[in-house]
């Protein structure tokens, strides 16, 4: 979709989640991983991951967030 996170604030992540709601689960996870690993500086990934976990929990539910964001933190380099 050409969407890029301009910063790590909650509003930008909520917007990304809104875009992601129209995708299948594997596509959503792939886009989150891409945003974290390719569009975020390594030094900021931990903070971005925490914010993304919070927003994803609200949008997709806590179990989805735990399985697809928190449990993959090491893979995301955070």
C-alpha positions as CSV (number, residue, x, y, z in Angstrom):
1,X,0.0,0.0,0.0
2,X,3.0,2.2,0.2
3,X,2.3,3.2,3.8
4,X,5.2,4.4,5.9
5,X,5.3,5.2,9.6
6,X,6.5,8.8,9.8
7,X,7.3,8.5,13.5
8,X,6.7,6.2,16.4
9,X,3.7,7.9,18.0
10,X,0.5,6.2,18.8
11,X,-1.6,8.0,16.2
12,X,0.7,6.8,13.3
13,X,0.5,3.2,14.6
14,X,-3.2,3.4,15.0
15,X,-3.4,4.5,11.4
16,X,-1.2,1.6,10.3
17,X,-3.5,-0.8,12.2
18,X,-6.5,0.7,10.5
19,X,-4.9,0.0,7.1
20,X,-3.9,-3.5,8.3
21,X,-7.4,-4.4,9.2
22,X,-8.2,-5.0,5.5
23,X,-5.3,-7.5,5.2
24,X,-5.0,-11.2,6.0
25,X,-3.3,-12.1,9.2
26,X,0.0,-13.1,7.5
27,X,0.0,-9.9,5.6
28,X,-0.6,-7.8,8.7
29,X,2.3,-9.5,10.6
30,X,4.6,-9.1,7.6
31,X,3.8,-5.3,7.4
32,X,4.3,-4.9,11.1
33,X,7.6,-6.7,10.9
34,X,8.7,-4.6,7.9
35,X,7.7,-1.4,9.7
36,X,9.7,-2.3,12.7
37,X,12.8,-3.9,11.1
38,X,13.1,-1.7,8.0
39,X,11.6,1.6,8.9
40,X,12.7,2.0,12.5
41,X,16.2,2.7,13.8
42,X,17.6,-0.2,15.9
43,X,18.0,2.1,18.9
44,X,14.3,3.0,18.8
45,X,12.8,-0.5,18.1
46,X,12.1,-1.4,21.8
47,X,10.0,1.8,22.3
48,X,8.3,1.3,18.9
49,X,7.5,-2.3,19.8
50,X,5.9,-1.3,23.1
51,X,3.8,1.4,21.5
52,X,2.8,-1.0,18.6
53,X,1.9,-3.7,21.1
54,X,-0.4,-1.3,22.9
55,X,-2.1,-0.2,19.7
56,X,-2.4,-3.6,18.2
57,X,-3.9,-4.9,21.5
58,X,-6.6,-2.3,21.2
59,X,-7.3,-2.9,17.5
60,X,-6.8,-6.6,17.1
61,X,-7.0,-7.9,20.7
62,X,-4.4,-8.8,23.3
63,X,-3.9,-12.4,22.1
64,X,-3.1,-11.4,18.6
65,X,-0.7,-8.7,19.9
66,X,1.0,-11.1,22.2
67,X,1.4,-13.8,19.5
68,X,2.4,-11.5,16.6
69,X,4.2,-8.6,18.2
70,X,5.5,-9.5,21.7
71,X,6.5,-13.1,21.1
72,X,8.4,-12.0,18.0
73,X,10.4,-9.2,19.7
74,X,13.7,-10.9,19.3
75,X,13.0,-11.5,15.6
76,X,12.2,-7.8,15.3
77,X,15.5,-7.0,16.9
78,X,13.9,-5.3,19.8
